[in-house]
Amino acid sequence: MPARPMVVLWRTVKGSRLLFGLALLCVVAAAFVSLLDPLILRFTLDSVLGKKPPSLPEPFSSWLKALGGSSWLAANLWLCGLALLATSLVGALFSFARGSLSALAAEKSVKRLRDGLAAHLDALPASFFAGLGAGDLVQRATSDVDTVRRFLATQIEEVGRSVSLLLLTVVLMLGLDLPMTLVSVPVIPAVFGFSYIFFRKIQRAFKVSDEAEAALTQVIEENLRGIRVVRAFNRGAYEIERHDGRNRKYVDETRRLITLFGWYWGFSVLLCSVQEVVTIGIGAGRVGQGLLTAGTYLAFVAYVGRVLWPVRQLGRTLTEVGKARVSLGRIAEILGAKTEAELDAGRGWGRSRPAIHGPIEFEGVTVEYEAGRPALKGLSFRVEEGETLAILGRTGSGKSSIAAALLRLVEPQEGRIRLGGIDIREIDRRHLRESVGLVLQEPYLFSRSLRANVELGTGPLGEAELERAGSLSGLASVVASFPDGWATQVGEGGVTLSGGQRQRLAIARILAKRPPILILDDSLSALDTETEAFVRRSLRTEGGTTTIIVAHRVTTLMGADRILVLEDGKVADSGTHAELSTRPGLYRRVWELQSGQAKETAWKR
């Protein structure tokens, strides 16, 4: 169940709540100080320049009497100007403090959110990522987080400022003149009602706009990662058109968002302007009737602008609040997803960290990615410790699902898998994956040096260990051919390397870990025959490692201790190369085809 947006927000500001509290205190103080200016002007007009007796709180009233009263102030009128200057300076100091405190608190909070989001994504099960594109996840982890950052840095204090100004101004206006206050505030409830309707609409509009931006990001991300495929198939024009379509969608939805905001802003400004005109007109009439002093009238005109400002800003504030709420909701969908550790804890799994040794046993394992379409169907086999097992099968026969199930990237719907007699569900996932080395046919390499890619699973390696991994994988000759050696930078995804070089680097990365179990999922397919034979010999000389090799080349399979032939998620046959090559079946047909003893049609059924 996804976490609630406000719960996510509350957890995000943990550790920064005191800073936010101090910032809000500065907001209230700055708002109060800014409201003193109209009172100083009122006092100057009515009591210093006019004839109204001064009314000041103690001890200011006693000080003024001791100095000579209003006549003394009239002779030193510059003091009133100095008071205005002092309030401006104090207000500026409070404003600076609240801006600094809010910015500091927001950056600390968002750092915590980014770190937590990254850690949570790293801990989620593989099935979570099947439902969301990389572009959408990038959007949530960057643009949505930045929306939350802007909200924390500016909008919390804006909300506090608006509420403070509204409440303090109404209280001061009530103290000046009750009838004028009643004339000056009737538009406020109307604008609030209109703002609530706008708030509901703006949230929906921003969600659609944000999702459109995520779809656009997805297209860009796919094109950057697949630039070679796009160029090779001459699909540049198609991809540009696809990008333009997503971009138009994003622009249209954003324009709709801006239009909604324009309607709100225009209508609320109209209402506030009407309110100001009414207040000014009625106030002028009351001054003419002697019911209101000129100073009080001037203060009211100033206060009406102050009280309507937060109401007028309400639309902008609600827009940002709506955006932040939508972004928090999208982030909450990630943070609310259960991690692998939480899933295991709920089932009582993954508590042990035993030494990994002994046989691998699949007992009636059934794996389904989609209901009713099993990839493995009651699969059973055993691999002895130190044995090399090879697996052959057509595309879709379930070969890669064996590796996924052994690493607990997927959970079997039926059956169990044992390591050394222990159900792998009882083993801590991280411990299990540290003990099982997997090399994929298309390994992912990071935009770092060759050395950094090899050290990915181990941390810093000594020169001897690095050279060992490079020698066993056949990577040493590749490293020697580069001017910068191990410091040679690898482009993102290994774009600067050939397919065979990428596979050798991936094999070196796994061999550096010295895992007790090694799975090569068609990861020798890009190597030339000579290099492949070298790597296979190197792996055999290591000894002690339980190895599972998935391959389509018989030359790769024939050196294994035992070979499994998979068909439709089940074991169709098993044996050594000598046994299988003489028995009718899939293995024999592949052997004959690859050794040139059969017609091309032998593989096509």
Secondary structure in CASP SS format (residue, H / E / C, confidence):
PFRMAT SS
TARGET T0000
AUTHOR 0000-0000-0000
METHOD secondary structure of the structure
MODEL  1
M C 1.00
P C 1.00
A C 1.00
R C 1.00
P H 1.00
M H 1.00
V H 1.00
V H 1.00
L H 1.00
W H 1.00
R H 1.00
T H 1.00
V C 1.00
K C 1.00
G C 1.00
S C 1.00
R H 1.00
L H 1.00
L H 1.00
F H 1.00
G H 1.00
L H 1.00
A H 1.00
L H 1.00
L H 1.00
C H 1.00
V H 1.00
V H 1.00
A H 1.00
A H 1.00
A H 1.00
F H 1.00
V H 1.00
S H 1.00
L C 1.00
L H 1.00
D H 1.00
P H 1.00
L H 1.00
I H 1.00
L H 1.00
R H 1.00
F H 1.00
T H 1.00
L H 1.00
D H 1.00
S H 1.00
V H 1.00
L C 1.00
G C 1.00
K C 1.00
K C 1.00
P C 1.00
P C 1.00
S C 1.00
L C 1.00
P C 1.00
E C 1.00
P C 1.00
F H 1.00
S H 1.00
S H 1.00
W H 1.00
L H 1.00
K H 1.00
A H 1.00
L H 1.00
G C 1.00
G C 1.00
S H 1.00
S H 1.00
W H 1.00
L H 1.00
A H 1.00
A H 1.00
N C 1.00
L C 1.00
W H 1.00
L H 1.00
C H 1.00
G H 1.00
L H 1.00
A H 1.00
L H 1.00
L H 1.00
A H 1.00
T H 1.00
S H 1.00
L H 1.00
V H 1.00
G H 1.00
A H 1.00
L H 1.00
F H 1.00
S H 1.00
F H 1.00
A H 1.00
R H 1.00
G H 1.00
S H 1.00
L H 1.00
S H 1.00
A H 1.00
L H 1.00
A H 1.00
A H 1.00
E H 1.00
K H 1.00
S H 1.00
V H 1.00
K H 1.00
R H 1.00
L H 1.00
R H 1.00
D H 1.00
G H 1.00
L H 1.00
A H 1.00
A H 1.00
H H 1.00
L H 1.00
D H 1.00
A H 1.00
L C 1.00
P C 1.00
A H 1.00
S H 1.00
F H 1.00
F H 1.00
A H 1.00
G C 1.00
L C 1.00
G C 1.00
A H 1.00
G H 1.00
D H 1.00
L H 1.00
V H 1.00
Q H 1.00
R H 1.00
A H 1.00
T H 1.00
S H 1.00
D H 1.00
V H 1.00
D H 1.00
T H 1.00
V H 1.00
R H 1.00
R H 1.00
F H 1.00
L H 1.00
A H 1.00
T H 1.00
Q H 1.00
I H 1.00
E H 1.00
E H 1.00
V H 1.00
G H 1.00
R H 1.00
S H 1.00
V H 1.00
S H 1.00
L H 1.00
L H 1.00
L H 1.00
L H 1.00
T H 1.00
V H 1.00
V H 1.00
L H 1.00
M H 1.00
L H 1.00
G H 1.00
L H 1.00
D C 1.00
L H 1.00
P H 1.00
M H 1.00
T H 1.00
L H 1.00
V H 1.00
S H 1.00
V C 1.00
P C 1.00
V H 1.00
I H 1.00
P H 1.00
A H 1.00
V H 1.00
F H 1.00
G H 1.00
F H 1.00
S H 1.00
Y H 1.00
I H 1.00
F H 1.00
F H 1.00
R H 1.00
K H 1.00
I H 1.00
Q H 1.00
R H 1.00
A H 1.00
F H 1.00
K H 1.00
V H 1.00
S H 1.00
D H 1.00
E H 1.00
A H 1.00
E H 1.00
A H 1.00
A H 1.00
L H 1.00
T H 1.00
Q H 1.00
V H 1.00
I H 1.00
E H 1.00
E H 1.00
N H 1.00
L H 1.00
R H 1.00
G C 1.00
I H 1.00
R H 1.00
V H 1.00
V H 1.00
R H 1.00
A H 1.00
F C 1.00
N C 1.00
R C 1.00
G H 1.00
A H 1.00
Y H 1.00
E H 1.00
I H 1.00
E H 1.00
R H 1.00
H H 1.00
D H 1.00
G H 1.00
R H 1.00
N H 1.00
R H 1.00
K H 1.00
Y H 1.00
V H 1.00
D H 1.00
E H 1.00
T H 1.00
R H 1.00
R H 1.00
L H 1.00
I H 1.00
T H 1.00
L H 1.00
F H 1.00
G H 1.00
W H 1.00
Y H 1.00
W H 1.00
G H 1.00
F H 1.00
S H 1.00
V H 1.00
L H 1.00
L H 1.00
C H 1.00
S H 1.00
V H 1.00
Q H 1.00
E H 1.00
V H 1.00
V H 1.00
T H 1.00
I H 1.00
G H 1.00
I H 1.00
G H 1.00
A H 1.00
G H 1.00
R H 1.00
V H 1.00
G H 1.00
Q C 1.00
G C 1.00
L C 1.00
L C 1.00
T C 1.00
A H 1.00
G H 1.00
T H 1.00
Y H 1.00
L H 1.00
A H 1.00
F H 1.00
V H 1.00
A H 1.00
Y H 1.00
V H 1.00
G H 1.00
R H 1.00
V H 1.00
L H 1.00
W H 1.00
P H 1.00
V H 1.00
R H 1.00
Q H 1.00
L H 1.00
G H 1.00
R H 1.00
T H 1.00
L H 1.00
T H 1.00
E H 1.00
V H 1.00
G H 1.00
K H 1.00
A H 1.00
R H 1.00
V H 1.00
S H 1.00
L H 1.00
G H 1.00
R H 1.00
I H 1.00
A H 1.00
E H 1.00
I H 1.00
L H 1.00
G C 1.00
A C 1.00
K C 1.00
T C 1.00
E H 1.00
A H 1.00
E H 1.00
L H 1.00
D H 1.00
A H 1.00
G H 1.00
R H 1.00
G C 1.00
W C 1.00
G C 1.00
R C 1.00
S E 1.00
R C 1.00
P C 1.00
A C 1.00
I C 1.00
H C 1.00
G C 1.00
P C 1.00
I E 1.00
E E 1.00
F E 1.00
E E 1.00
G E 1.00
V E 1.00
T E 1.00
V E 1.00
E E 1.00
Y E 1.00
E E 1.00
A C 1.00
G C 1.00
R E 1.00
P E 1.00
A E 1.00
L E 1.00
K E 1.00
G E 1.00
L E 1.00
S E 1.00
F E 1.00
R E 1.00
V E 1.00
E C 1.00
E C 1.00
G C 1.00
E C 1.00
T E 1.00
L E 1.00
A E 1.00
I E 1.00
L E 1.00
G E 1.00
R C 1.00
T C 1.00
G C 1.00
S C 1.00
G C 1.00
K H 1.00
S H 1.00
S H 1.00
I H 1.00
A H 1.00
A H 1.00
A H 1.00
L H 1.00
L C 1.00
R C 1.00
L C 1.00
V C 1.00
E C 1.00
P C 1.00
Q C 1.00
E E 1.00
G E 1.00
R E 1.00
I E 1.00
R E 1.00
L E 1.00
G C 1.00
G C 1.00
I E 1.00
D E 1.00
I H 1.00
R H 1.00
E H 1.00
I E 1.00
D C 1.00
R H 1.00
R H 1.00
H H 1.00
L H 1.00
R H 1.00
E H 1.00
S H 1.00
V E 1.00
G E 1.00
L E 1.00
V E 1.00
L C 1.00
Q C 1.00
E C 1.00
P C 1.00
Y C 1.00
L C 1.00
F C 1.00
S C 1.00
R C 1.00
S E 1.00
L H 1.00
R H 1.00
A H 1.00
N H 1.00
V H 1.00
E H 1.00
L H 1.00
G H 1.00
T C 1.00
G C 1.00
P C 1.00
L C 1.00
G C 1.00
E H 1.00
A H 1.00
E H 1.00
L H 1.00
E H 1.00
R H 1.00
A H 1.00
G H 1.00
S H 1.00
L H 1.00
S H 1.00
G C 1.00
L C 1.00
A H 1.00
S H 1.00
V H 1.00
V H 1.00
A H 1.00
S H 1.00
F C 1.00
P C 1.00
D C 1.00
G H 1.00
W H 1.00
A H 1.00
T C 1.00
Q E 1.00
V C 1.00
G C 1.00
E H 1.00
G H 1.00
G H 1.00
V C 1.00
T C 1.00
L C 1.00
S C 1.00
G H 1.00
G H 1.00
Q H 1.00
R H 1.00
Q H 1.00
R H 1.00
L H 1.00
A H 1.00
I H 1.00
A H 1.00
R H 1.00
I H 1.00
L H 1.00
A C 1.00
K C 1.00
R C 1.00
P C 1.00
P C 1.00
I E 1.00
L E 1.00
I E 1.00
L E 1.00
D E 1.00
D C 1.00
S C 1.00
L C 1.00
S C 1.00
A C 1.00
L C 1.00
D C 1.00
T H 1.00
E H 1.00
T H 1.00
E H 1.00
A H 1.00
F H 1.00
V H 1.00
R H 1.00
R H 1.00
S H 1.00
L H 1.00
R H 1.00
T H 1.00
E H 1.00
G C 1.00
G C 1.00
T C 1.00
T E 1.00
T E 1.00
I E 1.00
I E 1.00
V E 1.00
A C 1.00
H C 1.00
R C 1.00
V H 1.00
T H 1.00
T H 1.00
L H 1.00
M C 1.00
G C 1.00
A C 1.00
D C 1.00
R E 1.00
I E 1.00
L E 1.00
V E 1.00
L E 1.00
E E 1.00
D C 1.00
G C 1.00
K E 1.00
V E 1.00
A E 1.00
D E 1.00
S E 1.00
G E 1.00
T C 1.00
H H 1.00
A H 1.00
E H 1.00
L H 1.00
S C 1.00
T C 1.00
R C 1.00
P C 1.00
G C 1.00
L H 1.00
Y H 1.00
R H 1.00
R H 1.00
V H 1.00
W H 1.00
E H 1.00
L H 1.00
Q H 1.00
S C 1.00
G C 1.00
Q C 1.00
A C 1.00
K C 1.00
E H 1.00
T H 1.00
A H 1.00
W H 1.00
K C 1.00
R C 1.00
END
